[in-house]
């Protein structure tokens, strides 16, 4: 991968891409346990030869079930057009149809992957990157760190319900990774960060109310421009299948 050259690529900024959504029949090829509450499922299928996911936080509809199909949003953790595979990480949080499906997933099972309908592409040439979220954001955060080149600076704060789900996050970037337990104050941890000078970009995802509060903190306490923050609600307490981008 090319080395980090912020000045040479300064002109490239966030892009919103529209993609043509397509429903793709897939089959489970492999199921791997990552940690006590995460499994990584590899799907394969001939139609994945043209699958694309330009943004690290893209989401696809994972569609499963019998006559009454269920659809949930997930981040493509990795994909390989030549091998015709897509990997998705599932959090086994103990409740929910998708979590129940993932807990019993086995090679040979069939499902459908639809999308992504669009992509939000954040360039890697910012002076620094802030990545914050709970366990639902961990697949996107892990993917982003793998995509950042050598020399990039990243500050990562992840809050997990179970400390046993902490993992080594690989990548060439200079990453300051901080893990929080469920009872710790996420906002306080972000407020305590000493972010460097220069142009940075903040990405955060998790529970709706928590992410709305974090976005407010980043604007009011950290002085970040709204255009350099992407905050997403991957779930909302008391609701199912919730996903939204938080903006004013």
LUMZA-904017 format. One line per 4 residues: their letters; for each residue y, z, x of N, C-alpha, C, O. Coordinates in pm, whole numbers. Layout:
N
a> Y:Z:X:Y:Z:X:Y:Z:X:Y:Z:X; ...
END
This chain:
248
xxxx> -120:0:84:0:0:0:125:0:88:128:64:192; 229:-73:44:351:-81:122:416:55:135:404:140:47; 486:77:247:556:203:267:678:210:176:724:108:125; 728:329:156:838:356:65:970:310:125:1007:352:235
xxxx> 1043:224:52:1169:170:99:1273:177:-14:1300:75:-78; 1331:295:-40:1419:312:-156:1542:224:-153:1579:170:-258; 1607:206:-41:1729:129:-39:1703:-20:-65:1780:-86:-133; 1594:-71:-9:1564:-212:-24:1531:-248:-168:1551:-362:-209
xxxx> 1479:-151:-244:1436:-182:-381:1520:-110:-485:1478:-92:-599; 1640:-70:-445:1724:12:-532:1756:-55:-666:1779:15:-765; 1759:-187:-670:1799:-254:-792:1696:-250:-903:1731:-268:-1019; 1571:-226:-871:1467:-226:-974:1468:-93:-1050:1464:14:-989
xxxx> 1474:-101:-1182:1475:20:-1262:1375:12:-1376:1298:-83:-1386; 1377:112:-1460:1278:125:-1566:1272:-1:-1652:1375:-58:-1689; 1153:-44:-1682:1131:-160:-1768:1046:-121:-1888:948:-47:-1875; 1084:-171:-2003:1002:-156:-2123:938:-290:-2151:1006:-389:-2174
xxxx> 808:-292:-2150:734:-416:-2169:663:-415:-2303:604:-315:-2343; 668:-527:-2371:591:-545:-2494:464:-621:-2460:468:-725:-2395; 352:-570:-2504:223:-632:-2478:158:-673:-2609:186:-616:-2715; 71:-769:-2601:-1:-813:-2720:-123:-722:-2737:-216:-728:-2656
xxxx> -124:-638:-2841:-237:-546:-2858:-365:-620:-2896:-362:-719:-2970; -475:-571:-2846:-604:-633:-2874:-709:-524:-2887:-712:-428:-2810; -796:-540:-2986:-906:-446:-3004:-1025:-495:-2922:-1067:-610:-2934; -1078:-408:-2838:-1187:-445:-2748:-1308:-356:-2771:-1299:-234:-2763
xxxx> -1420:-418:-2800:-1545:-344:-2815:-1593:-301:-2676:-1600:-383:-2584; -1626:-174:-2661:-1669:-121:-2532:-1794:-36:-2549:-1828:8:-2658; -1860:-15:-2437:-1981:68:-2434:-1966:172:-2323:-1915:141:-2216; -2010:293:-2349:-2006:397:-2247:-2103:362:-2134:-2221:339:-2158
xxxx> -2051:358:-2012:-2134:331:-1895:-2172:458:-1820:-2282:471:-1767; -2076:553:-1816:-2099:674:-1736:-2011:787:-1789:-1901:763:-1838; -2060:908:-1778:-1985:1028:-1817:-1991:1126:-1701:-2100:1165:-1658; -1874:1166:-1651:-1870:1256:-1535:-1787:1379:-1568:-1678:1368:-1624
xxxx> -1838:1496:-1535:-1764:1620:-1554:-1666:1637:-1438:-1705:1633:-1321; -1538:1656:-1471:-1435:1675:-1369:-1413:1823:-1342:-1396:1865:-1228; -1414:1901:-1449:-1392:2046:-1443:-1451:2103:-1571:-1500:2027:-1655; -1448:2234:-1590:-1511:2291:-1709:-1465:2232:-1842:-1542:2228:-1938
xxxx> -1340:2186:-1848:-1286:2139:-1976:-1239:1993:-1973:-1161:1952:-2058; -1286:1916:-1877:-1251:1774:-1868:-1372:1690:-1835:-1452:1725:-1748; -1385:1578:-1905:-1486:1478:-1868:-1417:1344:-1855:-1319:1315:-1924; -1468:1262:-1765:-1417:1127:-1744:-1523:1030:-1790:-1635:1028:-1738
xxxx> -1486:948:-1888:-1581:852:-1946:-1543:712:-1900:-1428:670:-1914; -1640:641:-1846:-1618:502:-1805:-1676:409:-1912:-1793:416:-1947; -1588:323:-1962:-1628:226:-2062:-1638:88:-1999:-1562:56:-1907; -1729:7:-2047:-1743:-129:-1998:-1753:-226:-2114:-1791:-190:-2225
xxxx> -1718:-351:-2086:-1727:-454:-2189:-1666:-583:-2140:-1571:-582:-2061; -1720:-695:-2185:-1672:-826:-2140:-1525:-846:-2170:-1455:-913:-2093; -1475:-789:-2280:-1336:-810:-2320:-1237:-734:-2232:-1117:-756:-2243; -1285:-645:-2146:-1197:-571:-2057:-1154:-654:-1935:-1075:-607:-1853
xxxx> -1204:-774:-1924:-1166:-860:-1812:-1017:-890:-1812:-959:-916:-1707; -952:-886:-1929:-809:-915:-1940:-729:-791:-1977:-611:-803:-2013; -789:-674:-1970:-717:-551:-2002:-607:-526:-1900:-625:-551:-1781; -493:-476:-1946:-385:-441:-1854:-317:-313:-1898:-309:-283:-2018
xxxx> -268:-237:-1801:-196:-113:-1827:-92:-96:-1717:-120:-32:-1615; 27:-154:-1734:128:-152:-1628:191:-17:-1602:239:8:-1491; 194:71:-1702:260:199:-1687:162:314:-1675:59:316:-1742; 195:411:-1590:101:521:-1566:80:609:-1689:-21:679:-1698
xxxx> 176:606:-1784:160:687:-1905:137:601:-2029:164:644:-2141; 88:479:-2009:50:397:-2123:-51:471:-2210:-118:563:-2162; -60:433:-2335:-167:489:-2416:-235:380:-2498:-172:285:-2545; -365:398:-2511:-446:310:-2593:-500:389:-2710:-506:512:-2705
xxxx> -539:319:-2814:-609:381:-2925:-757:381:-2893:-819:276:-2876; -813:499:-2885:-957:512:-2870:-1013:530:-3010:-983:628:-3078; -1095:435:-3053:-1144:432:-3192:-1294:454:-3190:-1367:383:-3120; -1340:551:-3267:-1481:588:-3265:-1523:635:-3404:-1439:646:-3494
xxxx> -1650:661:-3421:-1701:708:-3549:-1779:600:-3622:-1792:487:-3574; -1831:636:-3738:-1911:543:-3817:-1826:466:-3917:-1732:396:-3879; -1859:480:-4046:-1785:409:-4149:-1639:453:-4155:-1550:371:-4174; -1616:581:-4138:-1479:632:-4135:-1435:647:-3990:-1455:751:-3927
xxxx> -1375:543:-3939:-1334:543:-3798:-1217:636:-3773:-1131:655:-3859; -1216:695:-3655:-1109:786:-3613:-1042:726:-3490:-1109:671:-3403; -909:736:-3484:-835:682:-3370:-749:790:-3308:-683:867:-3378; -750:797:-3176:-668:893:-3103:-606:823:-2982:-663:727:-2929
xxxx> -490:871:-2939:-420:814:-2824:-468:876:-2694:-482:998:-2683; -495:790:-2594:-533:838:-2462:-473:749:-2354:-447:631:-2376; -451:808:-2238:-401:735:-2122:-515:666:-2050:-616:731:-2020; -503:536:-2021:-604:474:-1934:-592:533:-1793:-493:511:-1724
xxxx> -692:608:-1753:-686:675:-1623:-700:576:-1509:-638:592:-1404; -783:475:-1530:-803:370:-1430:-869:252:-1500:-935:268:-1603; -851:134:-1442:-921:18:-1497:-948:-82:-1385:-877:-86:-1285; -1050:-162:-1405:-1093:-259:-1306:-1131:-387:-1380:-1235:-394:-1445
xxxx> -1045:-488:-1371:-1070:-613:-1444:-1195:-685:-1393:-1272:-741:-1472; -1215:-682:-1261:-1332:-750:-1205:-1462:-686:-1253:-1558:-755:-1287; -1463:-553:-1257:-1583:-482:-1302:-1587:-469:-1454:-1689:-430:-1511; -1474:-501:-1520:-1460:-491:-1665:-1486:-349:-1714:-1571:-325:-1800
xxxx> -1410:-256:-1657:-1424:-116:-1693:-1287:-52:-1717:-1186:-96:-1663; -1286:52:-1799:-1169:137:-1821:-1217:281:-1824:-1317:313:-1889; -1147:369:-1752:-1180:511:-1751:-1079:588:-1836:-959:562:-1831; -1129:681:-1915:-1045:771:-1994:-1092:914:-1969:-1212:942:-1970
xxxx> -997:1005:-1947:-1029:1146:-1932:-1006:1218:-2064:-902:1201:-2128; -1102:1297:-2104:-1095:1373:-2228:-1089:1522:-2198:-1166:1573:-2117; -997:1591:-2264:-991:1736:-2255:-1083:1795:-2360:-1072:1763:-2479; -1173:1881:-2318:-1266:1945:-2411:-1206:2076:-2456:-1243:2183:-2408
xxxx> -1112:2066:-2550:-1036:2185:-2589:-1102:2265:-2701:-1042:2360:-2751; -1223:2229:-2740:-1297:2311:-2834:-1273:2282:-2979:-1336:2344:-3065; -1184:2190:-3012:-1157:2156:-3151:-1105:2014:-3156:-1032:1970:-3067; -1143:1942:-3261:-1094:1805:-3276:-1204:1703:-3263:-1300:1722:-3187
xxxx> -1190:1595:-3338:-1296:1494:-3343:-1316:1426:-3208:-1431:1404:-3167; -1209:1391:-3139:-1223:1323:-3010:-1286:1414:-2905:-1369:1370:-2826; -1245:1540:-2905:-1303:1636:-2812:-1452:1653:-2839:-1533:1659:-2746; -1489:1661:-2967:-1630:1674:-3003:-1708:1550:-2959:-1821:1561:-2912
xxxx> -1646:1433:-2976:-1714:1310:-2935:-1738:1311:-2784:-1848:1282:-2738; -1634:1345:-2709:-1645:1343:-2563:-1749:1442:-2513:-1816:1416:-2413; -1763:1555:-2581:-1858:1657:-2539:-2002:1609:-2548:-2089:1659:-2477; -2028:1510:-2635:-2164:1459:-2649:-2180:1315:-2601:-2285:1253:-2621
xxxx> -2074:1260:-2539:-2077:1121:-2497:-2191:1095:-2399:-2221:1177:-2312; -2252:979:-2413:-2364:941:-2327:-2366:789:-2311:-2322:717:-2401; -2418:740:-2199:-2426:596:-2178:-2495:526:-2295:-2594:573:-2351; -2438:411:-2329:-2495:332:-2438:-2420:344:-2568:-2433:258:-2655
xxxx> -2341:449:-2585:-2264:465:-2709:-2152:363:-2715:-2096:324:-2612; -2119:320:-2836:-2020:215:-2855:-1892:270:-2916:-1893:367:-2992; -1781:207:-2881:-1650:246:-2934:-1558:126:-2925:-1601:16:-2891; -1431:147:-2957:-1330:41:-2949:-1209:97:-2877:-1168:211:-2901
xxxx> -1151:17:-2789:-1025:51:-2725:-923:-54:-2766:-945:-173:-2746; -812:-10:-2824:-708:-100:-2872:-578:-77:-2798:-537:38:-2776; -512:-186:-2759:-385:-174:-2690:-401:-182:-2538:-504:-227:-2488; -298:-137:-2466:-173:-77:-2514:-80:-182:-2579:-84:-300:-2547
xxxx> 5:-133:-2670:100:-220:-2737:223:-246:-2651:293:-346:-2669; 249:-155:-2557:364:-170:-2470:348:-81:-2349:254:-3:-2339; 441:-94:-2257:437:-14:-2135:578:23:-2093:672:-53:-2113; 591:141:-2035:716:192:-1983:696:208:-1833:630:301:-1787
xxxx> 753:115:-1758:725:107:-1614:839:172:-1535:951:123:-1534; 808:284:-1470:906:356:-1389:884:318:-1243:777:345:-1189; 982:255:-1178:965:214:-1039:937:333:-948:969:447:-980; 876:303:-835:841:409:-740:951:433:-639:935:516:-549
xxxx> 1065:363:-650:1167:369:-545:1273:477:-567:1373:479:-495; 1254:565:-663:1348:678:-677:1337:770:-556:1234:775:-489; 1446:843:-531:1445:934:-416:1346:1049:-436:1292:1103:-339; 1323:1084:-561:1223:1186:-590:1174:1169:-734:1241:1108:-818
xxxx> 1057:1226:-761:994:1216:-892:954:1356:-936:896:1432:-859; 985:1390:-1061:944:1518:-1119:843:1489:-1229:872:1413:-1322; 726:1550:-1219:618:1530:-1317:578:1666:-1372:534:1754:-1297; 593:1684:-1503:567:1815:-1565:484:1796:-1691:507:1701:-1767
xxxx> 388:1884:-1714:313:1876:-1838:203:1979:-1847:183:2060:-1757; 132:1974:-1960:16:2061:-1979:-110:1978:-1952:-102:1870:-1894; -226:2030:-1996:-349:1960:-1962:-358:1820:-2022:-427:1733:-1968; -289:1796:-2135:-294:1663:-2195:-221:1561:-2109:-249:1441:-2118
xxxx> -129:1606:-2025:-54:1517:-1937:-120:1497:-1802:-79:1411:-1725; -223:1576:-1773:-283:1573:-1640:-339:1436:-1601:-321:1396:-1486; -405:1361:-1690:-452:1228:-1649:-339:1136:-1606:-352:1065:-1506; -228:1136:-1680:-114:1050:-1644:-52:1096:-1513:-15:1013:-1429
xxxx> -40:1227:-1495:18:1279:-1370:-69:1241:-1252:-18:1197:-1149; -201:1257:-1266:-292:1222:-1157:-284:1073:-1124:-285:1034:-1008; -274:991:-1227:-263:846:-1204:-132:814:-1132:-130:732:-1040; -23:877:-1174:106:850:-1112:105:886:-964:156:811:-880
xxxx> 49:1001:-931:46:1042:-791:-36:944:-707:-5:922:-590; -139:887:-764:-218:788:-691:-140:658:-669:-165:585:-574; -45:631:-758:31:507:-750:153:518:-659:200:417:-606; 206:638:-639:324:653:-555:289:625:-409:184:667:-361
xxxx> 376:554:-337:346:517:-199:377:628:-99:441:727:-133; 333:610:21:363:703:129:515:712:147:584:611:146; 564:834:162:706:856:180:778:896:53:887:953:60; 720:869:-62:780:911:-188:767:1063:-201:671:1122:-152
xxxx> 865:1125:-265:862:1271:-286:835:1301:-434:898:1243:-523; 742:1391:-458:706:1426:-595:700:1578:-610:650:1649:-523; 753:1625:-722:745:1766:-759:665:1773:-888:701:1711:-988; 556:1849:-885:462:1850:-996:442:1992:-1047:415:2084:-969
xxxx> 456:2009:-1179:430:2138:-1241:334:2114:-1357:366:2042:-1451; 215:2175:-1351:114:2155:-1454:71:2291:-1508:37:2381:-1431; 74:2304:-1639:31:2429:-1703:-103:2406:-1771:-118:2315:-1853; -201:2489:-1737:-336:2473:-1790:-378:2595:-1870:-340:2708:-1840
xxxx> -458:2570:-1971:-512:2680:-2048:-621:2755:-1975:-648:2872:-2004; -684:2689:-1879:-793:2748:-1801:-770:2714:-1654:-768:2597:-1617; -753:2815:-1571:-729:2792:-1429:-842:2715:-1361:-822:2652:-1258; -961:2720:-1420:-1075:2652:-1362:-1059:2500:-1367:-1135:2428:-1301
xxxx> -963:2450:-1443:-941:2306:-1452:-846:2253:-1345:-815:2134:-1343; -800:2339:-1256:-719:2290:-1144:-805:2198:-1058:-925:2221:-1040; -742:2095:-1006:-815:1998:-926:-729:1948:-811:-607:1964:-812; -792:1888:-715:-719:1824:-606:-659:1695:-660:-729:1612:-718
xxxx> -528:1679:-640:-458:1559:-685:-432:1471:-563:-359:1510:-472; -493:1355:-562:-486:1269:-444:-368:1174:-452:-311:1151:-558; -333:1120:-338:-224:1024:-330:-154:1030:-197:-171:1126:-121; -74:927:-166:-6:918:-38:130:984:-38:188:1004:69
xxxx> 184:1019:-155:318:1077:-164:321:1219:-108:218:1285:-98; 440:1262:-73:463:1401:-33:482:1480:-161:590:1479:-221; 377:1549:-205:377:1614:-336:375:1765:-326:292:1823:-256; 467:1828:-397:473:1973:-411:413:2004:-548:479:1986:-651
xxxx> 288:2051:-550:215:2073:-675:208:2222:-706:167:2303:-623; 250:2257:-829:247:2397:-873:169:2407:-1003:196:2334:-1099; 72:2498:-1005:-11:2519:-1123:34:2645:-1195:60:2748:-1132; 44:2638:-1326:81:2754:-1406:-33:2789:-1500:-103:2702:-1551
xxxx> -52:2918:-1521:-149:2966:-1619:-87:2958:-1759:34:2938:-1773; -170:2975:-1860:-125:2958:-1997:-10:3051:-2034:78:3013:-2111; -9:3171:-1981:93:3267:-2021:224:3258:-1944:320:3328:-1978; 230:3173:-1844:351:3164:-1764:457:3078:-1832:426:2995:-1917
xxxx> 582:3099:-1792:696:3031:-1852:718:2897:-1783:760:2893:-1668; 691:2789:-1854:705:2655:-1797:851:2625:-1764:881:2571:-1657; 941:2659:-1854:1083:2632:-1830:1135:2708:-1709:1212:2654:-1629; 1092:2831:-1695:1137:2911:-1581:1088:2850:-1450:1160:2850:-1351
xxxx> 965:2798:-1451:910:2737:-1330:988:2612:-1292:1013:2588:-1174; 1026:2532:-1391:1104:2411:-1363:1246:2447:-1321:1302:2385:-1231; 1302:2545:-1386:1439:2588:-1351:1446:2637:-1207:1548:2619:-1140; 1338:2698:-1159:1337:2753:-1024:1320:2646:-916:1339:2675:-798
xxxx> 1284:2525:-954:1266:2419:-856:1400:2383:-791:1502:2372:-859; 1398:2363:-662:1516:2315:-590:1499:2166:-566:1445:2123:-464; 1547:2089:-661:1533:1944:-651:1633:1890:-549:1746:1938:-542; 1592:1792:-472:1680:1740:-367:1792:1654:-422:1792:1617:-540
xxxx> 1885:1622:-336:1993:1531:-374:1935:1390:-388:1821:1365:-351; 2015:1302:-441:1970:1166:-458:1932:1137:-602:1943:1223:-689; 1888:1016:-625:1853:971:-759:1706:1000:-787:1617:944:-722; 1681:1088:-883:1544:1122:-918:1511:1081:-1059:1599:1045:-1138
xxxx> 1383:1088:-1092:1338:1056:-1227:1241:1165:-1272:1151:1204:-1197; 1261:1214:-1395:1176:1320:-1449:1090:1266:-1562:1139:1197:-1652; 963:1298:-1556:867:1262:-1661:796:1389:-1704:748:1465:-1620; 790:1411:-1834:721:1531:-1883:653:1499:-2016:702:1420:-2096
xxxx> 538:1563:-2036:462:1539:-2159:378:1662:-2191:332:1733:-2102; 361:1686:-2321:284:1801:-2365:315:1831:-2511:337:1740:-2591; 315:1960:-2545:340:2001:-2684:486:1972:-2722:576:1988:-2640; 508:1929:-2846:638:1877:-2890:753:1975:-2867:853:1939:-2806
xxxx> 740:2097:-2915:849:2194:-2902:875:2229:-2756:990:2244:-2715; 769:2244:-2679:783:2279:-2537:853:2167:-2460:937:2193:-2374; 819:2042:-2492:880:1930:-2421:1026:1908:-2464:1108:1866:-2382; 1057:1937:-2589:1197:1926:-2633:1283:2029:-2559:1395:1998:-2517
xxxx> 1230:2150:-2543:1304:2254:-2471:1317:2217:-2324:1422:2242:-2264; 1215:2160:-2266:1219:2121:-2126:1320:2008:-2103:1394:2009:-2005; 1322:1912:-2193:1418:1802:-2181:1562:1856:-2185:1647:1812:-2109; 1587:1951:-2274:1719:2012:-2282:1755:2082:-2152:1868:2072:-2105
xxxx> 1659:2152:-2093:1681:2221:-1967:1716:2122:-1856:1807:2146:-1777; 1644:2012:-1850:1667:1913:-1745:1807:1853:-1755:1869:1821:-1653; 1856:1838:-1877:1990:1781:-1897:2098:1885:-1870:2193:1859:-1796; 2083:2003:-1931:2189:2103:-1926:2187:2187:-1799:2293:2219:-1745
xxxx> 2069:2224:-1750:2061:2309:-1631:2051:2230:-1501:2110:2268:-1400; 1976:2122:-1504:1953:2044:-1382:2050:1927:-1369:2059:1865:-1263; 2121:1896:-1476:2221:1791:-1469:2166:1650:-1459:2234:1561:-1408; 2045:1628:-1507:1987:1494:-1503:2044:1407:-1613:2066:1452:-1726
xxxx> 2067:1283:-1580:2109:1185:-1679:1995:1159:-1776:1879:1152:-1736; 2028:1143:-1905:1925:1120:-2006:1843:995:-1976:1726:986:-2012; 1907:899:-1911:1836:774:-1880:1733:791:-1769:1652:702:-1745; 1736:907:-1702:1640:932:-1595:1541:1041:-1633:1488:1112:-1548
xxxx> 1518:1052:-1765:1420:1147:-1818:1335:1077:-1922:1387:1010:-2012; 1207:1092:-1911:1116:1047:-2016:1035:1168:-2059:954:1220:-1983; 1057:1211:-2182:986:1326:-2237:905:1281:-2357:957:1215:-2447; 779:1317:-2359:690:1273:-2467:614:1391:-2525:571:1481:-2452
xxxx> 598:1389:-2656:516:1488:-2725:376:1429:-2742:356:1342:-2826; 283:1476:-2664:145:1428:-2675:70:1497:-2788:-33:1449:-2834; 124:1611:-2831:65:1681:-2945:167:1776:-3003:267:1807:-2938; 142:1821:-3123:233:1913:-3191:151:2022:-3256:54:1996:-3328
xxxx> 191:2145:-3230:116:2259:-3281:103:2251:-3433:202:2236:-3504; -22:2262:-3481:-46:2258:-3625:-69:2120:-3682:-95:2107:-3802; -60:2015:-3598:-81:1879:-3647:-189:1809:-3565:-225:1853:-3456; -241:1700:-3621:-341:1620:-3551:-284:1482:-3522:-200:1432:-3596
xxxx> -331:1422:-3414:-297:1285:-3376:-146:1262:-3370:-95:1161:-3418; -75:1358:-3311:71:1346:-3299:107:1289:-3163:54:1331:-3060; 200:1192:-3163:248:1133:-3038:385:1075:-3063:403:994:-3154; 483:1116:-2984:618:1063:-2999:695:1076:-2869:666:1162:-2786
xxxx> 794:989:-2853:887:1001:-2741:1005:1081:-2789:1057:1055:-2897; 1048:1179:-2711:1158:1266:-2751:1291:1212:-2702:1315:1202:-2581; 1377:1176:-2795:1511:1129:-2763:1609:1190:-2863:1568:1239:-2969; 1738:1187:-2830:1838:1238:-2921:1886:1126:-3010:1972:1148:-3096
END
